[in-house]
C-alpha cells in the first residue's frame, strides 16, 4: 500500500473569504517597487550587456590572432612570397600583447556580468520588489533579447542616414563622427530603457496578490515567555 501514489492535499480556504468566492484581483504595483524595478533593470542590463560584449570581443581577438598565427606559420613553411605581408604583421604584434588584451577583456566582461547581476538584485531587494530573483533573471533574459533586436534597428536606421560632411565654413566637423557619436548615444539610451522596462514588466507580473499582502500585514505573534 505504501507504494501507491498519494493524493495531493486539497487547497485550504483563505480565512475570511468563502470557498466559493473568486480570488480578488492583484493590487497594482506600488510606486516603491516600480522605482526599484526601473532603476535595477536599467543598471543590471547595461552592465551585463557590456560584460557580454567584452567577453565576445576577447574571444574574437583570440580567435583571429590564433588564425593569423597558424596561417603565418604555414606560410613560412610553404615559402610563398605572397604571404610576406602577413608574416610581417604577425611578427610585428608580440604574442603577449594579444594574450593581455584577451585576458583583460574576458576578466572585465566576467566582472561586469557578475557586478550587474549583484547590483540589480541589491536594488530590487532594497526597494522591496516581490520575488526579486524571478524578476532579475526573467527581466535580464527578456531585456537581452529585446536589446539585441532594438540595437539592430538603431544600427540600420543610422546606417541609412547619408554621411554628411560639415567641413564647409571652417567648422571642421565630419559627419561620420557626429553620426557615430549619435548612434552610440541612442543605442545606450535604448539599452537602459529596455532594461528598465523589462524589469518593470516582470515586477508587475510577479507582484504579490491581495492574500499575500494581507498575510504580510498581519502582526507576528509574540513568543511565549519561558516557563518558570
DONUPA-544671 format. One record per residue (C-alpha): x, y, z; residue number from 1; residue in one letter. Coordinates in Angstrom, 3 decimals, m for minus. Example, Ala and Ser with C-alpha at 12.3 -4.5 7.8 and 13.67 -1.06 7.14 Angstrom:
REM residues 2
+----------+----------+----------+-----+---+
!        x !        y !        z !   k ! r !
+----------+----------+----------+-----+---+
!   12.300 !   m4.500 !    7.800 !   1 ! A !
!   13.670 !   m1.060 !    7.140 !   2 ! S !
+----------+----------+----------+-----+---+
***
This chain:
REM residues 228
+----------+----------+----------+-----+---+
!        x !        y !        z !   k ! r !
+----------+----------+----------+-----+---+
!    0.000 !    0.000 !    0.000 !   1 ! X !
!    2.874 !    2.374 !    0.659 !   2 ! X !
!    3.952 !    2.204 !   m2.997 !   3 ! X !
!    0.664 !    3.641 !   m4.244 !   4 ! X !
!    0.741 !    7.311 !   m5.265 !   5 ! X !
!   m0.627 !    9.598 !   m2.600 !   6 ! X !
!   m3.234 !   12.187 !   m3.490 !   7 ! X !
!   m2.127 !   15.790 !   m3.088 !   8 ! X !
!   m3.809 !   17.625 !   m0.210 !   9 ! X !
!   m6.743 !   19.810 !   m1.107 !  10 ! X !
!   m6.086 !   23.556 !   m1.080 !  11 ! X !
!   m7.060 !   25.189 !    2.188 !  12 ! X !
!   m9.609 !   28.013 !    2.111 !  13 ! X !
!   m8.386 !   31.513 !    2.780 !  14 ! X !
!   m9.519 !   32.763 !    6.202 !  15 ! X !
!  m12.189 !   35.428 !    5.974 !  16 ! X !
!  m13.326 !   34.517 !    2.432 !  17 ! X !
!  m15.948 !   31.913 !    1.437 !  18 ! X !
!  m14.735 !   28.938 !   m0.537 !  19 ! X !
!  m16.962 !   29.812 !   m3.498 !  20 ! X !
!  m15.691 !   33.387 !   m3.735 !  21 ! X !
!  m13.157 !   34.028 !   m6.536 !  22 ! X !
!   m9.726 !   35.325 !   m5.690 !  23 ! X !
!   m9.577 !   39.119 !   m5.696 !  24 ! X !
!   m7.562 !   40.819 !   m8.428 !  25 ! X !
!   m3.951 !   41.628 !   m7.735 !  26 ! X !
!   m3.333 !   45.123 !   m6.435 !  27 ! X !
!   m1.293 !   47.416 !   m8.692 !  28 ! X !
!    2.465 !   47.588 !   m8.338 !  29 ! X !
!    3.365 !   50.027 !   m5.591 !  30 ! X !
!    5.491 !   53.086 !   m6.513 !  31 ! X !
!    8.489 !   51.947 !   m4.458 !  32 ! X !
!    8.684 !   48.574 !   m6.224 !  33 ! X !
!    8.166 !   50.252 !   m9.600 !  34 ! X !
!   11.068 !   52.618 !   m8.967 !  35 ! X !
!   13.306 !   49.762 !   m7.823 !  36 ! X !
!   12.484 !   47.691 !  m10.900 !  37 ! X !
!   13.166 !   50.587 !  m13.267 !  38 ! X !
!   16.465 !   51.542 !  m11.635 !  39 ! X !
!   17.698 !   47.991 !  m11.093 !  40 ! X !
!   16.678 !   46.799 !  m14.546 !  41 ! X !
!   18.399 !   49.660 !  m16.346 !  42 ! X !
!   21.584 !   49.237 !  m14.311 !  43 ! X !
!   21.692 !   45.452 !  m14.496 !  44 ! X !
!   21.088 !   45.103 !  m18.225 !  45 ! X !
!   23.660 !   47.807 !  m19.018 !  46 ! X !
!   26.433 !   46.108 !  m17.051 !  47 ! X !
!   25.544 !   42.612 !  m18.269 !  48 ! X !
!   25.426 !   43.778 !  m21.896 !  49 ! X !
!   28.814 !   45.485 !  m21.582 !  50 ! X !
!   30.217 !   42.355 !  m19.969 !  51 ! X !
!   28.940 !   40.064 !  m22.701 !  52 ! X !
!   30.339 !   42.442 !  m25.314 !  53 ! X !
!   33.762 !   42.450 !  m23.651 !  54 ! X !
!   33.839 !   38.651 !  m23.445 !  55 ! X !
!   32.808 !   38.387 !  m27.098 !  56 ! X !
!   35.493 !   40.921 !  m28.064 !  57 ! X !
!   38.175 !   38.931 !  m26.234 !  58 ! X !
!   37.041 !   35.702 !  m27.844 !  59 ! X !
!   37.091 !   37.245 !  m31.338 !  60 ! X !
!   40.554 !   38.757 !  m30.810 !  61 ! X !
!   41.899 !   35.442 !  m29.565 !  62 ! X !
!   40.397 !   33.512 !  m32.466 !  63 ! X !
!   41.667 !   35.977 !  m35.089 !  64 ! X !
!   45.148 !   36.032 !  m33.536 !  65 ! X !
!   45.267 !   32.242 !  m33.484 !  66 ! X !
!   44.099 !   32.026 !  m37.099 !  67 ! X !
!   46.655 !   34.617 !  m38.249 !  68 ! X !
!   49.396 !   32.839 !  m36.341 !  69 ! X !
!   48.594 !   29.471 !  m37.892 !  70 ! X !
!   48.395 !   30.943 !  m41.395 !  71 ! X !
!   51.685 !   32.802 !  m40.961 !  72 ! X !
!   53.376 !   29.691 !  m39.611 !  73 ! X !
!   52.292 !   27.583 !  m42.579 !  74 ! X !
!   53.211 !   30.397 !  m44.957 !  75 ! X !
!   56.791 !   30.275 !  m43.698 !  76 ! X !
!   56.879 !   26.525 !  m44.212 !  77 ! X !
!   55.435 !   26.759 !  m47.690 !  78 ! X !
!   57.720 !   29.641 !  m48.638 !  79 ! X !
!   55.124 !   31.561 !  m50.576 !  80 ! X !
!   56.226 !   35.074 !  m51.472 !  81 ! X !
!   52.666 !   36.384 !  m51.495 !  82 ! X !
!   52.380 !   35.867 !  m47.740 !  83 ! X !
!   55.237 !   38.196 !  m46.802 !  84 ! X !
!   52.931 !   40.984 !  m45.619 !  85 ! X !
!   51.031 !   38.572 !  m43.396 !  86 ! X !
!   54.281 !   37.295 !  m41.905 !  87 ! X !
!   55.443 !   40.840 !  m41.149 !  88 ! X !
!   52.126 !   41.666 !  m39.483 !  89 ! X !
!   52.248 !   38.515 !  m37.369 !  90 ! X !
!   55.824 !   39.254 !  m36.320 !  91 ! X !
!   55.058 !   42.905 !  m35.526 !  92 ! X !
!   52.469 !   42.045 !  m32.836 !  93 ! X !
!   54.002 !   40.160 !  m29.879 !  94 ! X !
!   52.005 !   37.210 !  m28.627 !  95 ! X !
!   51.930 !   38.530 !  m25.068 !  96 ! X !
!   50.168 !   41.701 !  m26.215 !  97 ! X !
!   47.376 !   39.681 !  m27.782 !  98 ! X !
!   47.178 !   37.468 !  m24.705 !  99 ! X !
!   46.986 !   40.512 !  m22.421 ! 100 ! X !
!   44.173 !   42.037 !  m24.481 ! 101 ! X !
!   42.210 !   38.779 !  m24.416 ! 102 ! X !
!   42.672 !   38.248 !  m20.667 ! 103 ! X !
!   41.791 !   41.852 !  m19.777 ! 104 ! X !
!   38.691 !   41.808 !  m21.965 ! 105 ! X !
!   37.453 !   38.483 !  m20.601 ! 106 ! X !
!   38.154 !   39.374 !  m16.963 ! 107 ! X !
!   36.469 !   42.763 !  m17.357 ! 108 ! X !
!   33.491 !   41.131 !  m19.070 ! 109 ! X !
!   33.004 !   38.482 !  m16.391 ! 110 ! X !
!   33.346 !   41.090 !  m13.641 ! 111 ! X !
!   30.782 !   43.325 !  m15.360 ! 112 ! X !
!   28.313 !   40.443 !  m15.734 ! 113 ! X !
!   28.634 !   39.405 !  m12.089 ! 114 ! X !
!   28.531 !   43.026 !  m10.956 ! 115 ! X !
!   25.401 !   43.690 !  m12.987 ! 116 ! X !
!   23.586 !   40.702 !  m11.515 ! 117 ! X !
!   24.607 !   41.583 !   m7.955 ! 118 ! X !
!   23.787 !   45.271 !   m8.375 ! 119 ! X !
!   20.339 !   44.643 !   m9.840 ! 120 ! X !
!   19.490 !   42.081 !   m7.150 ! 121 ! X !
!   20.605 !   44.504 !   m4.444 ! 122 ! X !
!   18.439 !   47.299 !   m5.860 ! 123 ! X !
!   15.402 !   45.041 !   m6.226 ! 124 ! X !
!   15.795 !   43.764 !   m2.678 ! 125 ! X !
!   16.371 !   47.213 !   m1.200 ! 126 ! X !
!   13.220 !   48.596 !   m2.820 ! 127 ! X !
!   11.158 !   45.633 !   m1.652 ! 128 ! X !
!   10.333 !   44.147 !   m5.060 ! 129 ! X !
!    8.358 !   40.933 !   m4.655 ! 130 ! X !
!   10.250 !   37.790 !   m5.737 ! 131 ! X !
!   13.462 !   39.622 !   m6.720 ! 132 ! X !
!   15.179 !   36.502 !   m8.088 ! 133 ! X !
!   12.363 !   35.812 !  m10.546 ! 134 ! X !
!   12.215 !   39.463 !  m11.587 ! 135 ! X !
!   16.005 !   39.568 !  m12.001 ! 136 ! X !
!   16.507 !   36.562 !  m14.270 ! 137 ! X !
!   13.333 !   36.892 !  m16.315 ! 138 ! X !
!   13.922 !   40.613 !  m16.801 ! 139 ! X !
!   17.518 !   40.061 !  m17.892 ! 140 ! X !
!   16.522 !   37.346 !  m20.356 ! 141 ! X !
!   13.793 !   39.425 !  m21.937 ! 142 ! X !
!   15.990 !   42.524 !  m21.880 ! 143 ! X !
!   18.901 !   40.851 !  m23.648 ! 144 ! X !
!   16.659 !   39.577 !  m26.440 ! 145 ! X !
!   14.824 !   42.871 !  m26.818 ! 146 ! X !
!   18.038 !   44.902 !  m26.676 ! 147 ! X !
!   19.601 !   42.792 !  m29.428 ! 148 ! X !
!   16.636 !   43.495 !  m31.668 ! 149 ! X !
!   16.478 !   47.205 !  m30.742 ! 150 ! X !
!   20.228 !   47.628 !  m31.239 ! 151 ! X !
!   19.957 !   46.162 !  m34.715 ! 152 ! X !
!   17.160 !   48.576 !  m35.566 ! 153 ! X !
!   19.221 !   51.534 !  m34.322 ! 154 ! X !
!   22.200 !   50.419 !  m36.421 ! 155 ! X !
!   20.052 !   50.051 !  m39.531 ! 156 ! X !
!   18.491 !   53.475 !  m39.048 ! 157 ! X !
!   21.808 !   55.273 !  m38.627 ! 158 ! X !
!   23.461 !   53.341 !  m41.441 ! 159 ! X !
!   20.739 !   54.584 !  m43.771 ! 160 ! X !
!   21.470 !   58.236 !  m42.936 ! 161 ! X !
!   23.739 !   59.802 !  m45.598 ! 162 ! X !
!   27.255 !   60.623 !  m44.450 ! 163 ! X !
!   27.071 !   64.418 !  m44.421 ! 164 ! X !
!   30.299 !   66.415 !  m44.167 ! 165 ! X !
!   30.013 !   69.677 !  m42.265 ! 166 ! X !
!   33.548 !   70.830 !  m43.051 ! 167 ! X !
!   32.329 !   73.869 !  m45.051 ! 168 ! X !
!   32.693 !   77.242 !  m43.426 ! 169 ! X !
!   35.599 !   76.247 !  m41.210 ! 170 ! X !
!   33.541 !   74.088 !  m38.844 ! 171 ! X !
!   35.787 !   71.049 !  m39.464 ! 172 ! X !
!   33.293 !   68.533 !  m38.047 ! 173 ! X !
!   32.982 !   65.448 !  m40.243 ! 174 ! X !
!   29.521 !   63.978 !  m40.452 ! 175 ! X !
!   30.758 !   60.443 !  m39.875 ! 176 ! X !
!   31.974 !   61.287 !  m36.365 ! 177 ! X !
!   28.716 !   63.013 !  m35.499 ! 178 ! X !
!   26.614 !   60.106 !  m36.717 ! 179 ! X !
!   28.782 !   57.586 !  m34.858 ! 180 ! X !
!   28.502 !   59.534 !  m31.611 ! 181 ! X !
!   24.751 !   59.951 !  m32.048 ! 182 ! X !
!   24.330 !   56.255 !  m32.812 ! 183 ! X !
!   26.248 !   55.286 !  m29.704 ! 184 ! X !
!   24.244 !   57.651 !  m27.505 ! 185 ! X !
!   20.911 !   56.440 !  m28.885 ! 186 ! X !
!   21.947 !   52.781 !  m28.529 ! 187 ! X !
!   22.960 !   53.398 !  m24.903 ! 188 ! X !
!   19.675 !   55.164 !  m24.115 ! 189 ! X !
!   17.689 !   52.367 !  m25.760 ! 190 ! X !
!   19.616 !   49.717 !  m23.807 ! 191 ! X !
!   18.902 !   51.420 !  m20.463 ! 192 ! X !
!   15.225 !   51.899 !  m21.359 ! 193 ! X !
!   14.842 !   48.269 !  m22.465 ! 194 ! X !
!   16.416 !   47.006 !  m19.226 ! 195 ! X !
!   14.226 !   49.250 !  m17.082 ! 196 ! X !
!   11.003 !   48.340 !  m18.895 ! 197 ! X !
!   11.802 !   44.602 !  m18.898 ! 198 ! X !
!   12.377 !   44.558 !  m15.138 ! 199 ! X !
!    9.271 !   46.690 !  m14.561 ! 200 ! X !
!    7.196 !   44.290 !  m16.671 ! 201 ! X !
!    8.421 !   41.290 !  m14.674 ! 202 ! X !
!    7.934 !   43.084 !  m11.355 ! 203 ! X !
!    4.358 !   43.802 !  m12.455 ! 204 ! X !
!    3.852 !   40.159 !  m13.444 ! 205 ! X !
!    5.270 !   38.819 !  m10.152 ! 206 ! X !
!    3.654 !   41.413 !   m7.883 ! 207 ! X !
!    2.065 !   39.981 !   m4.725 ! 208 ! X !
!   m1.583 !   39.006 !   m4.561 ! 209 ! X !
!   m4.067 !   40.547 !   m2.158 ! 210 ! X !
!   m3.864 !   37.454 !    0.063 ! 211 ! X !
!   m0.075 !   37.673 !    0.221 ! 212 ! X !
!   m0.239 !   41.354 !    1.125 ! 213 ! X !
!   m2.832 !   40.633 !    3.795 ! 214 ! X !
!   m0.713 !   37.819 !    5.229 ! 215 ! X !
!    2.360 !   40.046 !    5.280 ! 216 ! X !
!    0.422 !   42.802 !    7.053 ! 217 ! X !
!   m0.686 !   40.528 !    9.911 ! 218 ! X !
!    1.316 !   41.064 !   13.108 ! 219 ! X !
!    3.711 !   38.332 !   14.081 ! 220 ! X !
!    2.561 !   36.736 !   17.381 ! 221 ! X !
!    4.933 !   37.341 !   20.249 ! 222 ! X !
!    6.812 !   34.370 !   21.598 ! 223 ! X !
!    5.518 !   32.940 !   24.862 ! 224 ! X !
!    7.708 !   33.629 !   27.896 ! 225 ! X !
!    9.704 !   30.641 !   29.101 ! 226 ! X !
!    8.118 !   28.636 !   31.861 ! 227 ! X !
!    9.495 !   29.253 !   35.334 ! 228 ! X !
+----------+----------+----------+-----+---+
***
